Amino acid sequence: MSGHSKWSTIKRKKGAADAARGKIFTRLAREIQIAARNGADPNS
């Protein structure tokens, strides 16, 4: 019965991809927050 549990297969792949994407966005947001705290001048 190929395709019987198609959603569970998609859910597993999507969960892993979403976790990786979330990790990247969290890292970028943290870097932006640190840069904003250190000063507004982008040349420094």
C-alpha atoms as a printed R data frame, in Angstrom:
   type eleno elety resid chain resno      x      y      z
1  ATOM     1    CA   MET     A     1  0.000  0.000  0.000
2  ATOM     2    CA   SER     A     2  2.379  2.620 -1.207
3  ATOM     3    CA   GLY     A     3  1.180  6.084 -0.311
4  ATOM     4    CA   HIS     A     4 -1.038  4.875  2.505
5  ATOM     5    CA   SER     A     5  0.834  6.927  5.081
6  ATOM     6    CA   LYS     A     6  1.889  9.701  2.734
7  ATOM     7    CA   TRP     A     7  1.160 12.457  5.262
8  ATOM     8    CA   SER     A     8  3.388 10.865  7.896
9  ATOM     9    CA   THR     A     9  6.241 10.762  5.380
10 ATOM    10    CA   ILE     A    10  5.697 14.414  4.451
11 ATOM    11    CA   LYS     A    11  5.387 15.367  8.125
12 ATOM    12    CA   ARG     A    12  8.725 13.739  8.956
13 ATOM    13    CA   LYS     A    13 10.571 15.471  6.089
14 ATOM    14    CA   LYS     A    14  8.841 18.810  6.708
15 ATOM    15    CA   GLY     A    15  9.581 18.658 10.422
16 ATOM    16    CA   ALA     A    16 13.286 18.206  9.792
17 ATOM    17    CA   ALA     A    17 13.368 20.954  7.152
18 ATOM    18    CA   ASP     A    18 11.401 23.370  9.348
19 ATOM    19    CA   ALA     A    19 13.706 22.717 12.293
20 ATOM    20    CA   ALA     A    20 16.772 23.487 10.171
21 ATOM    21    CA   ARG     A    21 15.136 26.632  8.784
22 ATOM    22    CA   GLY     A    22 14.151 27.780 12.258
23 ATOM    23    CA   LYS     A    23 17.702 27.284 13.480
24 ATOM    24    CA   ILE     A    24 19.054 29.511 10.687
25 ATOM    25    CA   PHE     A    25 16.473 32.252 11.285
26 ATOM    26    CA   THR     A    26 17.143 32.175 15.025
27 ATOM    27    CA   ARG     A    27 20.886 32.595 14.433
28 ATOM    28    CA   LEU     A    28 20.336 35.496 12.027
29 ATOM    29    CA   ALA     A    29 17.898 37.216 14.386
30 ATOM    30    CA   ARG     A    30 20.383 36.871 17.242
31 ATOM    31    CA   GLU     A    31 23.165 38.400 15.114
32 ATOM    32    CA   ILE     A    32 20.896 41.317 14.166
33 ATOM    33    CA   GLN     A    33 19.997 41.911 17.817
34 ATOM    34    CA   ILE     A    34 23.653 41.914 18.852
35 ATOM    35    CA   ALA     A    35 24.571 44.303 16.017
36 ATOM    36    CA   ALA     A    36 21.717 46.638 16.961
37 ATOM    37    CA   ARG     A    37 22.804 46.618 20.602
38 ATOM    38    CA   ASN     A    38 26.421 47.430 19.712
39 ATOM    39    CA   GLY     A    39 25.544 50.570 17.775
40 ATOM    40    CA   ALA     A    40 23.600 51.975 14.888
41 ATOM    41    CA   ASP     A    41 26.630 52.819 12.711
42 ATOM    42    CA   PRO     A    42 26.993 50.065 10.058
43 ATOM    43    CA   ASN     A    43 30.535 51.217  9.183
44 ATOM    44    CA   SER     A    44 31.978 50.395 12.585
